[in-house]
Amino acid sequence: MDILTAFNIDKFNALPDVVESNKRLGAIEDLPTFWSALHALFLNYISMAEIVGVVLLHKHFELGKNEALVDVNDSSTPWRLPIHKQPHSGVFKKYNGLVRPQSWLLDDDKLMPYEFYFDPGRKDTTPVLDPMFVQDFAELLTSFNLARVLGLYLRQSDKTLREVTEGRANVKYLDLAPSDPLRWIQTSWCYNSELLDSGHGPFISLGRCIRSGCYSSSDGDHESGHIEEDSSDEDNDDATVAVNGIVKGQEA
């Protein structure tokens, strides 16, 4: 079963910013039922839980012709790639290394890579995604009208990071300062094997597992699709903050 489709810049540029995408997720009726169904799906495909997580679809800024967003050492910038000659796998050759898919969105029940990362030593292997898992994931999202809201991302690191956008560079850095979790915009969710083994609750209980995030003002404005700072207040106490990473603990 063919589950992949080619990267398309127009479809990337059609993605909303993270604030708008978060609003769309919050507007879905009966979200608890969706999270329970997602939990059941990952339990049914437990090997996939170690490979991918679920991501809130959004863009940081628009891309130009033959550009793709590529992550190197936790910073993503637009790279020029031969988009018109891309291989079916979505893996490009560049600088004696490989540019590999990092995140996928659903496009007519197939997976389209929309963010990438650089593998300079060609050491990584392209993950094998179970076609039945992709089909069931697509059906679940479609049934809850979430096919344009959520996608999949490749689990690569358990680091907790914050992510900000400066110009056309998306920069991630270690989250060393405590933040109020109620002010975060969650942008990804994933399973933790320790929590699975201990039988902790549904998928939403791992909502503190956050991959990427944003910094937005309290009035909902959002600059360059990813960051908005209040120039009138240097500390920006009213900001909304999200972080990147996997949190292994769970509050009681």
N, C-alpha and C positions, 0 to 999 in steps of 0.2 A: 504494500500500500504506500503510495507516494504522499508524504506528509509535509514536504517542504516546497516553498515557492520563493522566487527571487526577491531580493531587497529592492524596494521602490522608494525613491526619494520623495515623490509627491505624497505617498501614504505616510511617510515619516513626518513630513511637514504638516500634514493634516491632524496630527496628534494634538490634543489640548495641552495647556500648561498644567502643572501639578495641582494647583488650587482648583481649577475647573474640573479636572479628572476626579479629584477627591469629592467634589460636590456631586458629581454624577454617581459615584459609588454610594454616597450617603442617601441619595434620592431613591435607591432601589428598595422596593417594598419587601418586607420579610427577610432582611439580611441574615438573621440568625439561622433560618432554614437553609440559606445558601451555604453558610460556613459549615453547617453540620453535613451537608451533602458533599462539600469539598473535602472535609475530614474523611468521610467514608470513601471517597474516590482515591485519596492518597493511601489509605489503609489497604485498598484493593490492589494498588500498584506500589507497594512499599519500596521497591527498588528505585522508583522514580523520585521518591521523597529525598533520597540522598543526592540526586543529580540536579533537580530543578526546584525552584520555589515559584510563588505567584507574585507578579509585579503589577503595580498600578501604572497603566500606560500614560506616558506624558513625554513631552520633549523639553529640552533645555533651551534651544534656539533653532531657527530654521537652517537647513543645509542648502548649499548651492549645487550646481551641476557636478556630477561625479564625486560628490563628497559623502563620507560616512563618518559617524561618530565612533572613535576608536579610543579605548582605554589603555593607558600605559602607566603602570605603577600608581594606580588610583587617581589618575587625572585623564579626562577625556577631552579630545579636541577633534575638529574635522580633519580627516585625511582624504587626499585625492586617491581614488581607487578606480580601476577599470570597470565601473558599474555595468557598462554595456556588454562586457565580456565575462561577467561573473560566472563562476562554476555553480552547478546546481546545489552544491553543499553550502554555498555562501562563504567558503574559505578562500581568501585571496593570498597570493604571494606578494611579499613586500619586504624590502631591506634584508633579504636572505632569511626572512622569517615568514610567519603566517598570520594573517588577520582572520580571527575566528569569531563566529557569532557568540554573543553574550546574553542577548535578550531577544524574545520573539513575540510577535503579536499574531492574532488569528486573522487570516485573510481567506475567506471562503472555505473555512474549516481546515486550512493548511497553515503551517507556521512560516511566517516571514521574519527573518532576522531584521532588527531595526537598530540594535546597538552591538558593537564589536569590541574585541580586545586583541592586543598584539602579543603573539607568542614568538619571541625572538629566536629561541633555540629549537623551535619545532618539536618541543618535548611533549606537549599536550596531545591528547587524542580527542577527536570529535565525539561528543557524547551520543550514545545510541538511545534515541527516544522511542519508546514503545508506541507503535502506530495506534494500537487500541486505546492506550492511555490518552493520546492526543485526540482521538475521535471522541472519547467519553468526556474529556475536558471541554472540548468545543461544544458538545451537546449540552453540558451543564451550564456553561456560560450563556449560550444562546437561550436556554430556557428561562434564565433570570435576566435577560436583556443586558448582559455584561460583556458580550463579545468585543465591544469597542472600549471597554473600561479596564479589563484585566488581561494579562498575558503571562508568559513564563520567562524566568531568568535562570542562568546557570549559576549554581552554588559553587563558589570558589574560595571564600574566605569567611572566617568567623570573627574578623575584626569589627569593632564598632567604630564607625566613622560618621563624621558630618560631611555634608556635600554642599558646596556653594558654586555659583557661576560668576565668573569674572570675564566680561567680554564674550569671546567664543571659546572659553576654556572652562570645563567643569572640574572642579578640584575637590578631592576628598581628603580629610585629615582626621587623625585620631580624636575621638570624643573623650576628652579628659575631664571636662567639667560637667557636673550633674545638671540636668535640665528637668523641668516639670514635664512629665510624659503627656499631660493633658494638652500641652501646647505643640506636640509633634504632629506632623502629617505623616502617617504611615504610608509607605510606598511599596513594601513587599512583606510577604509572609512565607514562612517555611517551617518544616518540621525539624525537631531536634530529636535525635535517636534516643537520648537519655530520657526525655519526656515521653516518647513513644513507649519505651520499654517499661516505664513506671506506670503507664496507663492513664496519664493525665489527659483530661477532657478534650473537647473538640478543637478543630483547627484554629478557631478564632482565639482560643486561649493562648496561642503562640503569637498573637498580634504584636507583641513587643519585639518580634524578630523583624527588624527594619533594615532594608538594604540601602535606599537612597532617600534623600529628603529635600526640604526646601526651607527657605527663610523668607517669610512673607509678612507684610504689614497687617495690622489688625483690621484694616478696612478692606482687605481682600485683594489689593492690587498685587501685581506680580510682574517683575521686570525680566525681560528676556526669557520668559517661561520658567524661570527658576529662582530668582532672588529679588527681593524688594527690601530695601533698608529705609528707615525713616530718618532723613537727613536732619530733622529738627530735634532728634533725640539720639545722642551718641550711643547710649546704652541699649536703645531700642527695646525697652522692657515689654512692649506690647507685641513683639514678634512671635510668629509661629515657627517652631523649629522641628525639623525631623532629622533623624540620624540614619546611619548606614551600618548594617552588621547583623549579627545573630546573637541574641541574648539567651543564654542557656538556663537562666533561673526563671522562676515563676512565683509571683506573689500569691500569698494565701488568699 
